[in-house]
Amino acid sequence: MAAAIIIYVILLIIFLIISSLVFRQATKFGYLAPRFKIVAAIFGILSFTIIVFSIYLLMQLGGTGGSGYTIPDSVESSGGLNF
């Protein structure tokens, strides 16, 4: 599971780098209208937030969180199934 999370994070970083380079190229040479730059910036912030949240959820999925349930001593010491 840890390998999957690492691969996922690396692919997201590569995606963000390539996307930012394309956006920089488009704004540098004036392919985008000024109003669209604002929309693209808002979309970028939202997508970055979603990506960070998904990484957080993946980290929580891989963790060993306690469920709060404990097995009573009488069940552990019985040594077998009780019918």
One Martini backbone bead per residue (centre of mass of N, CA, C, O) as a GRO file, in nm:
protein
   83
    1MET     BB    1   0.057   0.064  -0.019
    2ALA     BB    2   0.299   0.256  -0.009
    3ALA     BB    3   0.369   0.238  -0.311
    4ALA     BB    4   0.103   0.358  -0.417
    5ILE     BB    5   0.131   0.633  -0.279
    6ILE     BB    6   0.400   0.716  -0.406
    7ILE     BB    7   0.311   0.698  -0.701
    8TYR     BB    8   0.076   0.897  -0.677
    9VAL     BB    9   0.243   1.143  -0.587
   10ILE     BB   10   0.436   1.152  -0.829
   11LEU     BB   11   0.217   1.186  -1.048
   12LEU     BB   12   0.101   1.451  -0.933
   13ILE     BB   13   0.357   1.617  -0.955
   14ILE     BB   14   0.392   1.587  -1.261
   15PHE     BB   15   0.119   1.709  -1.335
   16LEU     BB   16   0.164   1.989  -1.204
   17ILE     BB   17   0.413   2.067  -1.366
   18ILE     BB   18   0.295   2.046  -1.652
   19SER     BB   19   0.054   2.235  -1.608
   20SER     BB   20   0.219   2.487  -1.530
   21LEU     BB   21   0.379   2.505  -1.797
   22VAL     BB   22   0.137   2.540  -1.984
   23PHE     BB   23   0.019   2.790  -1.846
   24ARG     BB   24   0.270   2.968  -1.877
   25GLN     BB   25   0.281   2.958  -2.186
   26ALA     BB   26  -0.005   3.077  -2.234
   27THR     BB   27   0.046   3.350  -2.080
   28LYS     BB   28   0.309   3.450  -2.213
   29PHE     BB   29   0.171   3.448  -2.525
   30GLY     BB   30  -0.149   3.523  -2.504
   31TYR     BB   31  -0.374   3.285  -2.527
   32LEU     BB   32  -0.505   3.418  -2.282
   33ALA     BB   33  -0.740   3.563  -2.125
   34PRO     BB   34  -0.774   3.748  -1.845
   35ARG     BB   35  -1.036   3.606  -1.741
   36PHE     BB   36  -0.927   3.311  -1.769
   37LYS     BB   37  -0.703   3.330  -1.558
   38ILE     BB   38  -0.893   3.338  -1.315
   39VAL     BB   39  -1.035   3.069  -1.363
   40ALA     BB   40  -0.775   2.896  -1.367
   41ALA     BB   41  -0.685   2.967  -1.079
   42ILE     BB   42  -0.930   2.856  -0.932
   43PHE     BB   43  -0.907   2.569  -1.043
   44GLY     BB   44  -0.621   2.515  -0.934
   45ILE     BB   45  -0.688   2.545  -0.635
   46LEU     BB   46  -0.906   2.326  -0.621
   47SER     BB   47  -0.736   2.089  -0.732
   48PHE     BB   48  -0.514   2.103  -0.516
   49THR     BB   49  -0.700   2.051  -0.276
   50ILE     BB   50  -0.801   1.772  -0.371
   51ILE     BB   51  -0.524   1.637  -0.383
   52VAL     BB   52  -0.447   1.673  -0.087
   53PHE     BB   53  -0.697   1.523   0.025
   54SER     BB   54  -0.637   1.250  -0.116
   55ILE     BB   55  -0.367   1.204   0.025
   56TYR     BB   56  -0.481   1.203   0.310
   57LEU     BB   57  -0.671   0.960   0.267
   58LEU     BB   58  -0.447   0.759   0.192
   59MET     BB   59  -0.298   0.778   0.461
   60GLN     BB   60  -0.541   0.680   0.635
   61LEU     BB   61  -0.576   0.403   0.495
   62GLY     BB   62  -0.277   0.297   0.579
   63GLY     BB   63  -0.348   0.309   0.856
   64THR     BB   64  -0.374   0.207   1.216
   65GLY     BB   65  -0.665   0.239   1.330
   66GLY     BB   66  -0.869   0.246   1.586
   67SER     BB   67  -1.200   0.121   1.665
   68GLY     BB   68  -1.268   0.076   1.992
   69TYR     BB   69  -1.249  -0.234   2.001
   70THR     BB   70  -1.279  -0.488   2.251
   71ILE     BB   71  -1.185  -0.786   2.385
   72PRO     BB   72  -1.288  -0.984   2.605
   73ASP     BB   73  -1.149  -1.196   2.837
   74SER     BB   74  -1.353  -1.435   2.812
   75VAL     BB   75  -1.294  -1.488   2.508
   76GLU     BB   76  -0.983  -1.527   2.513
   77SER     BB   77  -0.992  -1.767   2.749
   78SER     BB   78  -1.168  -2.004   2.618
   79GLY     BB   79  -1.020  -2.147   2.348
   80GLY     BB   80  -1.304  -2.129   2.186
   81LEU     BB   81  -1.599  -2.230   2.088
   82ASN     BB   82  -1.936  -2.126   2.163
   83PHE     BB   83  -2.258  -2.312   2.158
   0.00000   0.00000   0.00000
